[in-house]
Amino acid sequence: MLQNSPLETIYYIQLPEDFKPSAKAMHIDPTIPLPVQKKDADAPGTFNMKELTEEQILSGILTVMAYDPKNANIEYYRRFLKDARPNVKKELSEAAILKAKNEDFELAEEIFRALRGFDPEDMITVLNTALFFDQRADSYRKSGLIEDADAYDADALVYYQDALNAEPPIPDAFFNAGFFFLKKRDFKKAKDNFETYLALICDKKEEDLGDNGEYKKNRAQQILDDIANRNMEDDHFNAAYDLISRGEEEKGIEEIREFIEKNPGVWNAWFMLGWGLRKLERFGDAKLAFEKALSLEGGETSDTYNELSICLMEEGKFDEAKKMLEKALSKDSENTKIISNLGYLELKEGNPAKAAAYFQTVLEYDPNDKIALAELQKLDF
């Protein structure tokens, strides 16, 4: 909801015993007031029982579940809703996931809150909430809203931890948490979660693994093999990422160089070295590191090409930079970072109209992209 206090959008009424919100509804307890969602047109003191709809009651109950789960009558409201809408949890779960997929984040968050209020013990809802915040963080980070993204990652971690502590264990909680920690470059925790996932499903038959079960099993093993082969659990590797992320590039570079001495064939390490050097504006050295990453197995990623293009731009090698960005875009055609960098390249070459077209394309993919919005404002487009 957009209101500062969602509970202000409801009022409580007492229904007569003969009021039935649906054919299968439970017996009404006239001593317990029911929350009712106000209509937009409602004026104070104008409530008319004859105009009351079932949807107003159900919406009011969901608001209480979302924002007042410790309400003294919450158990009664849960029973009421369950009897009135037996499939309500399934319907709400599907709606929340769809809203999240469409990036209608505010409404999706409200529905997940209501679901947790309806059934606080349902660990699948808790896991879906973690996935929702994880997705929201990724979307905000993509839009340049880094602080918001970090905050939603922190929310996701809270719900992942709850889901990981569920009894009996939920295999998918460990699978998805593995990717969350992989994203955070916490390879030790990623490894632990993927190993636990595989241990939980090891005795299951293929037909019992569920949707995409065999794929997930193979993907988890592939990631574990990659972490082991590239020695990404190494303390130097993890310390380097943490230090460079915190702005301590010099220390981070020392750590990753120590890792590279023992593991010269790991493309991720050369990428991290290039990242640290690029942040220090040592573009020539960074370029060599990214080129080394590209030469190694697994290193030809859109991020590597994109980072290399930045170094080439700073060196004034615009034609080479454009080739790298085109290669990056061929691997990830909707990556707004790459499209924005094409805009910056046009600016460096003195083509503001072409640059604006790229920034406008970014906004077509992501209307909330702060970088593109700022650049278009500067260009007055």
Buried (B, 14 or more C-beta within 10 A) or exposed (E): BEEEEBBEBBBEBEBEEEBBBEEEBBEBBEEBEBBBBBBEEBEEEEBEEEEBEBEBBBBBBBBBBBBBBEBEBBEBBBEBBBBBBEEBBEEBBEBBBEBBEEEBBEBBBBBBBBBBBBBBEBBBBBBBBBBBBBBBBBBBBBBBBEEBBEBBBEBBBEBBEBBBEBEEBBBBBBBBBBBBBBBBBBBBBBBBBBBBBBEBBEEEEEEEBEEEBEEBBEBBBEBBEBBEEBBBBBEBBBBBBBBBBEEBBEBBBBBBBBBBEEBEEBBBBBBBBBBBBBBBEBBEBBBBBBBBBBEBEBBBBBBBBBBBBBBBBBEEBBEBBBBBBEBBBEBBEEBBBBBBBBBBBBBBBEBBEBBBBBBBBBBEBBEBBEBBBEBBEEBEE
